[in-house]
């Protein structure tokens, strides 16, 4: 065991990360490389599979070179990725999903909302399969995107040999084996994993009866062996063809696996990034309106998965900072000091709180700027701010930033309460992602949810989760739970401050009311526009 090493590769929205881990979960080395996003039009975001694969090769090669271990000692590699749609032709060449026709734009990103009409048409079928996705598909899932492609570019749809989730594409690219994972298909393609089938009635109603022919017929569980590195890929990675490749995972689910794998029950995993994902497993299926699932075995074999989410989290915080007149000052100070912008703005918050104990008492943010994924399941929801003044400068930025952090945490509380009302029991919140680097945001999550936040010692748990799948696939551990117990280590615990509970209870009620009021306004204006 001591001479065995495992690679995890995490393809996020804006970068590819790779790490090499030993059998105790210690990370030897880590590499990051950016990947391109193409914002073609509002709510249309595309990527290139060649750009992503090139970055994958570079980060893995860099890790192998820097780790100081022999290529022969690397036993496995696990891939995770965002749940984005990849279109591939007969000879493995990408097929454009873009209105521009650019052949390199063969990926429709998860955050692409162009298929809102198609999502509505799918949900209007009220097919029984929708019961296993919280009652409604999201525009961020794959069936709406595939319907959009077929409706707008039927010839490209017909040319597609395979329609992959990005994680499955990476596994195919690495091994040449035509496989998919229960994780991707259950969570994003409406595959009924508990019955090992698609709903043919649903596919026929939405005009995709032939979709199963465009998806790999071999479907693997998390941590299963998908194959071995192809010769050319092994050379590009600096590894051998004996390296085992695990079945693919969605990025948030790889993080969730690491967070709850050793202690599954009543443990909600919060994976904070560009968006937020909330993963909860249970021994029995629990249907939660507006929360995706329950999915059988999609993250942890033998357990049902419920998945809440927020479409904009880290992305909303960054957007908020950039709107302020104090953004240039914040950016300049960060460059001058070598610190992150968040370290500096957190100090501004500390300063403000010394002079004003409740800086956001009259400033409220509704954090639905990119729609509401859960539990409203409303992609047309919009963000809002109540309590604006003419205040400017660093105090104004700190106040608005803090209100935004709180708003996103209120959204998480809303998801937790909805899960609990449906019958889930949640006693622990385990957290990973970029949020763990922001102590002010962690404080707000703890105070607003009333739950202690459990962190992991590793600061990139998603990549570690991908490595864990490989460690199981190559036989180093029997189960994912066995691997998680050894490879994942406890970090800090952030406890809530009871003295803040009444304040946040009042603000949380305002948060709920803001959505209701805004929906009333939107309905009235829509009715007027339709006159």
LINGIQUI-V669214 format. One record per backbone hydrogen bond with DSSP energy under -1.0 kcal/mol. CO is the residue of the C=O (numbers start at 0). NH is the residue of the N-H. E is the energy in kcal/mol with one decimal. If there is no record, write none. Layout:
co->{CO | CO}
nh->{NH | NH}
e->{E | E}
This chain:
co->{0 | 4 | 5 | 6 | 7 | 8 | 9 | 10 | 13 | 14 | 15 | 16 | 17 | 18 | 19 | 20 | 21 | 25 | 28 | 30 | 32 | 37 | 37 | 40 | 42 | 43 | 44 | 45 | 46 | 47 | 48 | 49 | 50 | 51 | 52 | 53 | 54 | 55 | 56 | 57 | 58 | 59 | 60 | 61 | 62 | 69 | 70 | 72 | 74 | 75 | 76 | 77 | 78 | 79 | 80 | 81 | 83 | 84 | 85 | 86 | 87 | 87 | 88 | 92 | 97 | 101 | 103 | 104 | 105 | 106 | 107 | 108 | 114 | 115 | 116 | 117 | 118 | 119 | 121 | 122 | 126 | 127 | 128 | 129 | 129 | 133 | 137 | 141 | 142 | 143 | 144 | 145 | 146 | 147 | 148 | 152 | 153 | 154 | 155 | 161 | 163 | 164 | 165 | 166 | 167 | 168 | 169 | 170 | 171 | 173 | 176 | 179 | 180 | 181 | 182 | 183 | 184 | 184 | 187 | 190 | 191 | 191 | 196 | 197 | 198 | 199 | 200 | 201 | 202 | 207 | 209 | 210 | 211 | 213 | 217 | 219 | 220 | 223 | 226 | 229 | 230 | 231 | 232 | 233 | 233 | 239 | 242 | 243 | 244 | 244 | 248 | 249 | 250 | 251 | 252 | 253 | 254 | 255 | 256 | 263 | 265 | 265 | 267 | 268 | 269 | 270 | 271 | 272 | 273 | 273 | 274 | 275 | 276 | 277 | 278 | 279 | 281 | 287 | 291 | 292 | 294 | 299 | 302 | 303 | 304 | 305 | 306 | 307 | 308 | 309 | 312 | 313 | 314 | 315 | 316 | 317 | 320 | 323 | 325 | 326 | 327 | 328 | 329 | 330 | 331 | 332 | 333 | 339 | 340 | 341 | 342 | 343 | 344 | 345 | 346 | 347 | 348 | 349 | 351 | 357 | 359 | 363 | 365 | 367 | 371 | 377 | 377 | 383 | 385 | 392 | 393 | 394 | 395 | 396 | 397 | 398 | 399 | 400 | 401 | 402 | 403 | 404 | 405 | 406 | 407 | 408 | 409 | 410 | 411 | 412 | 413 | 414 | 415 | 416 | 417 | 418 | 419 | 427 | 428 | 429 | 431 | 432 | 433 | 434 | 437 | 438 | 439 | 440 | 441 | 442 | 443 | 444 | 445 | 451 | 452 | 453 | 454 | 459 | 460 | 461 | 462 | 463 | 464 | 465 | 466 | 467 | 468 | 469 | 470 | 470 | 471 | 478 | 479 | 480 | 482 | 483 | 488 | 491 | 493 | 496 | 497 | 499 | 500 | 501 | 502 | 503 | 504 | 505 | 506 | 507 | 508 | 509 | 510 | 511 | 512 | 513 | 514 | 515 | 516 | 517 | 518 | 519 | 520 | 521 | 522 | 523 | 524 | 525 | 527}
nh->{3 | 74 | 20 | 77 | 18 | 79 | 16 | 81 | 34 | 11 | 32 | 9 | 30 | 7 | 27 | 5 | 24 | 21 | 19 | 17 | 15 | 39 | 45 | 43 | 112 | 39 | 108 | 37 | 106 | 51 | 52 | 53 | 54 | 55 | 56 | 57 | 58 | 59 | 60 | 61 | 62 | 63 | 64 | 65 | 66 | 72 | 73 | 4 | 243 | 6 | 245 | 8 | 248 | 10 | 250 | 83 | 165 | 107 | 163 | 94 | 160 | 161 | 91 | 88 | 100 | 104 | 105 | 96 | 86 | 46 | 84 | 111 | 118 | 119 | 120 | 121 | 122 | 123 | 124 | 125 | 129 | 130 | 131 | 132 | 134 | 289 | 140 | 145 | 146 | 147 | 148 | 149 | 150 | 151 | 152 | 156 | 157 | 158 | 159 | 87 | 85 | 168 | 169 | 170 | 171 | 172 | 173 | 174 | 175 | 229 | 178 | 219 | 184 | 185 | 186 | 187 | 188 | 190 | 141 | 192 | 194 | 196 | 191 | 199 | 202 | 203 | 204 | 205 | 207 | 210 | 212 | 213 | 214 | 162 | 179 | 181 | 223 | 246 | 244 | 233 | 234 | 235 | 236 | 237 | 238 | 242 | 228 | 76 | 225 | 226 | 80 | 253 | 254 | 255 | 256 | 257 | 258 | 259 | 260 | 266 | 426 | 427 | 429 | 278 | 431 | 276 | 433 | 313 | 312 | 314 | 272 | 309 | 270 | 307 | 268 | 305 | 303 | 290 | 306 | 133 | 304 | 302 | 296 | 281 | 294 | 279 | 291 | 277 | 373 | 275 | 316 | 317 | 318 | 319 | 320 | 321 | 323 | 326 | 329 | 330 | 331 | 332 | 333 | 334 | 335 | 336 | 337 | 343 | 344 | 345 | 346 | 347 | 348 | 349 | 350 | 351 | 352 | 353 | 355 | 360 | 362 | 385 | 383 | 370 | 377 | 371 | 380 | 365 | 363 | 396 | 397 | 398 | 399 | 400 | 401 | 402 | 403 | 404 | 405 | 406 | 407 | 408 | 409 | 410 | 411 | 412 | 413 | 414 | 415 | 416 | 417 | 418 | 419 | 420 | 421 | 423 | 422 | 267 | 453 | 269 | 271 | 435 | 436 | 437 | 441 | 442 | 443 | 444 | 445 | 446 | 447 | 448 | 449 | 428 | 493 | 430 | 490 | 463 | 464 | 465 | 466 | 467 | 468 | 469 | 470 | 471 | 472 | 473 | 475 | 476 | 474 | 482 | 483 | 484 | 486 | 487 | 456 | 454 | 452 | 499 | 500 | 503 | 504 | 505 | 506 | 507 | 508 | 509 | 510 | 511 | 512 | 513 | 514 | 515 | 516 | 517 | 518 | 519 | 520 | 521 | 522 | 523 | 524 | 525 | 526 | 527 | 528 | 529 | 530}
e->{-1.9 | -2.8 | -2.9 | -2.3 | -2.1 | -2.3 | -2.8 | -1.3 | -2.3 | -2.5 | -2.2 | -3.2 | -2.3 | -2.4 | -3.3 | -2.6 | -1.9 | -2.1 | -1.7 | -2.3 | -3.0 | -1.3 | -2.4 | -2.5 | -1.9 | -1.1 | -2.2 | -2.9 | -1.6 | -2.1 | -2.9 | -2.4 | -1.7 | -2.4 | -2.5 | -1.9 | -2.6 | -2.3 | -2.2 | -2.3 | -2.2 | -2.5 | -2.3 | -2.1 | -1.6 | -1.8 | -1.3 | -1.9 | -2.6 | -2.4 | -2.2 | -2.7 | -1.5 | -2.2 | -2.4 | -2.1 | -1.7 | -2.2 | -2.6 | -2.3 | -2.1 | -2.1 | -1.9 | -3.4 | -1.1 | -1.4 | -1.6 | -2.6 | -2.0 | -1.9 | -2.3 | -1.6 | -2.2 | -2.1 | -2.1 | -2.3 | -2.4 | -1.8 | -1.3 | -1.2 | -2.2 | -1.7 | -1.7 | -1.7 | -2.3 | -2.3 | -2.0 | -2.9 | -2.6 | -2.3 | -2.4 | -2.5 | -2.4 | -2.5 | -2.8 | -2.0 | -2.3 | -1.7 | -1.1 | -2.6 | -2.9 | -2.3 | -2.2 | -1.7 | -2.5 | -2.8 | -2.0 | -2.2 | -2.8 | -2.5 | -1.6 | -2.8 | -2.3 | -2.4 | -1.6 | -2.1 | -1.5 | -2.1 | -2.4 | -1.4 | -1.6 | -1.5 | -2.7 | -1.0 | -2.3 | -2.5 | -1.9 | -1.6 | -3.4 | -1.7 | -1.5 | -2.2 | -1.0 | -2.6 | -2.4 | -3.0 | -1.9 | -1.9 | -3.0 | -2.9 | -2.0 | -1.9 | -2.4 | -1.4 | -2.8 | -1.3 | -1.7 | -2.3 | -3.1 | -1.1 | -1.6 | -2.0 | -1.9 | -2.6 | -2.5 | -1.7 | -2.2 | -2.5 | -1.8 | -1.3 | -2.3 | -1.5 | -2.8 | -2.8 | -2.2 | -1.8 | -1.4 | -2.6 | -2.9 | -1.6 | -2.1 | -2.3 | -2.7 | -2.6 | -3.1 | -2.8 | -2.9 | -2.4 | -2.8 | -1.8 | -2.7 | -1.8 | -2.5 | -2.2 | -2.3 | -2.2 | -1.8 | -2.7 | -1.2 | -2.5 | -2.1 | -2.3 | -2.1 | -2.6 | -2.1 | -1.9 | -1.2 | -1.4 | -2.4 | -3.0 | -2.6 | -2.5 | -2.0 | -2.2 | -2.5 | -2.4 | -2.0 | -1.5 | -2.6 | -2.1 | -1.2 | -1.8 | -2.0 | -2.3 | -2.4 | -2.3 | -2.7 | -1.3 | -1.7 | -1.7 | -1.3 | -2.9 | -1.5 | -1.9 | -2.2 | -2.9 | -1.6 | -3.2 | -2.8 | -2.1 | -2.7 | -2.5 | -2.4 | -2.8 | -2.4 | -2.3 | -1.8 | -2.4 | -2.4 | -2.1 | -2.2 | -1.9 | -2.5 | -1.9 | -1.7 | -2.4 | -2.5 | -1.8 | -2.5 | -2.8 | -2.0 | -2.4 | -2.4 | -2.4 | -1.3 | -2.2 | -1.2 | -2.7 | -2.7 | -3.0 | -2.7 | -1.7 | -1.8 | -2.0 | -2.2 | -2.2 | -1.9 | -2.6 | -2.4 | -2.6 | -2.6 | -2.4 | -2.0 | -1.3 | -2.5 | -2.4 | -3.2 | -1.6 | -2.7 | -1.9 | -2.0 | -2.2 | -1.7 | -1.4 | -2.2 | -1.8 | -2.3 | -2.1 | -1.6 | -1.1 | -1.4 | -2.0 | -2.7 | -2.2 | -3.1 | -1.9 | -3.1 | -2.8 | -2.9 | -2.1 | -1.5 | -2.4 | -2.2 | -2.0 | -2.2 | -2.5 | -1.7 | -1.5 | -2.3 | -2.2 | -2.3 | -2.4 | -1.3 | -1.5 | -2.8 | -2.5 | -2.5 | -1.7 | -2.1 | -2.8 | -2.3 | -2.1 | -2.5 | -2.4 | -2.4 | -2.0 | -2.5 | -1.6 | -1.4}
